Amino acid sequence: MSCNELFFSSNDKDETLHQRTKLSDVVLSKGITKKDELIEFLRPELSEAFECKVGFWLQGSYKSRTLIKPVDKFSSYDIDIGVYLFFDAESEEIDSKDVKSTLKDALSSYFEINDEAEPQKSKNACEGLKYSTFLTIDTPIYFIDGSNIKLATDDGWVESDPKAIQDWLTNCYSEKADRALMKRLVRYFKAWINVKWQGTGFKKIPSIAVNVLVAQHMQKHDREDDSFLHTALSICEELESTFIVNNPLGGSNLLTMPEDSESFAHQKLDELKAICLSCIDSSEFDRGINFSNLFQHYFPQVNISSSEGTTGLPAVVTVPEISICRYDKDGNHVETTTTDNLTVKKGDSLTFTICNQDSFNTYSDAQWTVRNVGGQATDANDIGHKVVGRLNESHKRDTSYTGSHTMECMITHNGVVKGFQAIHVQVKPASTLRRKKIFKGWRR
């Protein structure tokens, strides 16, 4: 399968980058229900608290239909609910901090009757709730008086109209196919940001800035992967010269962040640019390896076809020989094997060890990437993860979901891929009942 087909397919059942970034229908439907419940609670609560009409308008990734799966099962996705007070709070000299505080009190009241949610730590421009299942709801609060719309922040009232910028993004392209491509490209960039910023502590490139950048730099090609590569290169070159994304309607910078976060972003953008340039004229396999590194477990498994065997690999790449120790749910050893296709029972654990460590430089890294496939893993928001270790370190994986999964081992030295192997693991239910087939005789 070509990298183009691994990016996107019109068949939703195909395993693609686009499909793997999309939030599970089960998870999203639960989030929508919680969003609706919160709005129904806040409407009368805030109307009485502020003695005015209160409206709500959804914004952000949910509104623009560019939500993606969180990076792992410990992370959450956001639904943004804009809260609108229909009076000129500024002219009545009402402090924006008092407005935010009143909203926070209302959210705390909701928390007292809903044990699934708890108030978030206050942010400069919004309050919000964090739920126990993958969801965060942010509630920026505005006042609206005719065309005068301002957002309550800790620094005062600031001009902000998310509906206007959403309309601008929607109308950037008139063709339905172009709009769909733009949304897919936004999801790809957000997936890249999720994995590259994970655990760093640096501020991520904001979603609204990603949307504007893609809208302004989108390159259309026959192949989806080429569209991503050339759009990414255009964005990298733009941010290389000036690290600013102006609001297309107001001119304010959408990309403000601390100096250390900006420095980290430049580093990651430089890496992205270098990889995209190397992909332009590379083979399908080399592209696949690069995309696997860029998107990690979001990207589908890159395979060496059985007909090619090791000849499908570049000459400089060696296949790691991997020993797999299988244990049952009680910790009893079941088998040790070196196969690249394995069938196990749910609850079994697998320990992977590289046997031919001497075939690689001692200072090489072993990058283990788990890719989970299927409804159970998707609904648990656990499509995979990556762990990097030394060659002599074993890696243990539990089998929690039925379906077809893979363990990818990539050996790198000084950033160059030196070894590659993908092990396919089919997980069956923990127990199965074999029914007896009883012959009931011939029927006339």
Secondary structure by P-SEA (a helix, b strand, c coil): ccccccccccccccccccccccccaaaaaaaaaaaaaaaaaaaaaaaaacccbbbbbbbccccccccccccccccbbbbbbbbbbccccccccccaaaaaaaaaaaaaaaaaacccccccccccccccccccccbbbbbbbbcccccbbbbbccccbbbbbaaaaaaaaaaccccaaaaaaaaaaaaaaaaaaaaaacccccccccaaaaaaaaaacccccccaaaaaaaaaaaaaaaaaacccccccccccccccccaaaaaaaaaaaaaaaaaaaaaccccaaaaaaaaaaaccccccccccccccccccccccbbbbbbbbbbbcccccccccccccbbbbcccbbbbbbbcccccccccbbbbbbbbbbcaaaaaaccccbbbbbcccbbbbbbbccccbbbbbbbbbccccccbbbbbbbbbcccbbbbbbbccccccc
